[in-house]
């Protein structure tokens, strides 16, 4: 099997290399527009065909830098227009370089320019590309003043967040990239929003992306163009009537001189936040009657949540560079977790309360070393990189239990000590060959090794002293995983109007798992998967574009989901991992059309062994265990219609409406699966600009009732209102924000497991008021620093 797969890869590569190249043409053109004072300008670039000057394509630019791709012409015109300068037209011809850099283009000042007049332009918030990717612009929009990248993502169309995980409506859980390289959730939180250019929501990832996840969200940072020092300081003050107050500060610096580039960042968050869960579990049968009414409050005190990083890059020439980077985070969590549980059954009437004093620490150290080389003038590149990361987690919880059973009171004390380590090492190599026709071949390989070990010890002491180890709750765990992978991808254009991409990724997974839980278990397995993908798009007219895509993906269980360690919630409720979890595999199909400002897409996902979660009955009549499980099959149908528009540069709006229909099948747990019904999702984001005064942003979304598989989820919604103004020639920005004004994003619903009916109502600290201060200092810098985190798909599963 391995030999035939390798032969398939080699045959595909040889076929691609022997594809005849078109006539030599310009495929990409870029440059920078400045005025006589060397100030970068805002405007539009339009490509016109030669000799009839017919419109071909165009793009907007906000910082002087423009780029057009997929040109495939020997000769054409570029027209630049703006309120800041007169219309300018230049003629471009192929002269031996397919990837053409025109450098700096000097344009005259507009004759209408007055010293006391400032030209203001609104950048479009959203753009829909030919392949279905949604680009959300951040630079020069109201999103640039967001508190964090997480906040930007949750305000992007069709992106939902739940318990730190992001998903794309109609696709499923997404993995996060930074400039094309995967990053952890902690690294995501440390990225300064002032340095973000745009967000790419990729619903049909190509083979070069790891097969993990059902979609990709790529955060793209700005490109800096001049030497010097630049920095950004952010200060956020937040108050929630429900969750309390917290503050965060961050500093981002970048410097370039000659061939050396340096970057650094530090961010710290401290304060309070809260979460509340109300759960009712009931069994109505007379011989097995039980009713449990449970309330749990997580009162979290963030003593020190810090993210930090430092990187250096040395440019040997314009074609090659070497970079080294370190990043890390530290989390010190205190506070309390309090629960109260009233339980009635056919023999007893009892009431339990417990309090947990939290003393948890998590920290991570990660180092990367990368080498980048441009191998020719067409844009072909070679990348080699390696990364090592180590995660540590220490839990030291002191638990006090109080009980009253039929009038008899009881008291018990527990200690929960957990020590966990995760080590991840990865090495990756990628080669991209660009042909004179503009077609592109990409091949690459990656090897990752993960080792996850933990020791969990529970101690009980009736009087708060003389604690003894509880072997039934304690556990030792080890998980080791090796994944070598390789991919090949070929993209190109024919007839100048049709773009295509074909690719395949192969991943071989080998793992060993041992645990002392349940009298000891030892599991091991190895399996090989090929993940093909294909996409095609056609431009029929200047306004109408059609597309179709197929991709296959895998979602492996997070390491903690496999670890059967016991996380105490109350005397009858625990959270445990499931070492028998297996990966879920998804085949995704999508067709779409883009007409003017409208975008329509229709999709279908077929999932094998979908990963879900439920509260299963424990070893005693009143106990329940929350754990991840595999269902049998999943079928997801989706459709989304989007519309964007702007009104005279004072109002820009992005709107979308989506429908989901999810049907899941179970053949193991005796679940009572719901009759599926369509779920609606509505989204609108509006920016209003009052010239020379301020900008107002109004954002709202609504997710309707969801009937799918196990769960009925009640509808959720949010309304966010913000106002901002710039001072000191745009160096200082102040913003006031009211988020989730009606506090309506709680997660509520119910489901049935066997004879047990379960109701849940989880409330978050999403209703807050925030004051934001952002200060930019220094000059623009030319920092071509490119650090690639080769092990981040594994790092993400560690969180």
Helices and strands as residue ranges (DSSP letters): H 2-17, E 28-34, E 43-49, E 55-61, E 65-68, E 75-81, E 88-93, E 99-106, E 126-128, E 134-137, G 142-145, H 149-154, E 159-162, E 165-168, E 172-178, E 181-182, H 185-189, G 193-195, E 196-202, E 215-221, E 228-240, E 244-257, E 260-283, G 286-288, E 290-315, E 320-345, E 349-357, E 360-374, E 381-405, E 408-434, E 440-461, E 468-469, E 475-494, E 498-515, G 517-519, E 521-539, E 544-555, H 559-562, E 566-570, E 573-576, E 584-595, E 598-608, E 611-617, E 624-630, E 633-647, E 651-665, E 679-690, E 694-703, E 706-708, E 711-713, E 716-727, E 732-739, E 747-753, E 756-763, E 768-778, H 792-797
